[in-house]
């Protein structure tokens, strides 16, 4: 009996040693107004009390920071509101036109909302596209803090293009 128990324990220990380790805090939403950036310094993020930052790197360090690319559907009449959090009552922070390309970085638990990163130049005719920094892997899950804009849109209005 003791030998069977010892064997089971050793098998469990071996399986645990081979698994990828993650911190619980990686999977939880930020609990304060402070977040760690890639340089290791802690910075204050400017978000409202109900804002939920878009998280990147959810696929792990072997995948692009944002794993999918989408396009605001041509069936959208007018513009698609970009919100500060994944719920209808959240603050509107921007709007997107049909045909706008976005990086899909995360989703709400109910899959109704996409957390997106996008480049929206002030003058589309005279600007070069900006590298948003989400097309390559990041070391750990974190809030997006790059050069592009980010927010939440209803997934119904975004058509997947790649990923």
Secondary structure as UniProt FT lines:
FT   HELIX           2..18
FT   HELIX           24..27
FT   STRAND          34..36
FT   TURN            38..39
FT   STRAND          42..44
FT   TURN            49..50
FT   STRAND          55..56
FT   TURN            58..59
FT   TURN            61..62
FT   STRAND          68..72
FT   TURN            74..75
FT   STRAND          79..83
FT   TURN            88..89
FT   STRAND          92..97
FT   TURN            98..99
FT   STRAND          101..107
FT   TURN            109..110
FT   STRAND          113..118
FT   HELIX           124..126
FT   STRAND          142..143
FT   STRAND          149..154
FT   HELIX           155..157
FT   STRAND          158..162
//
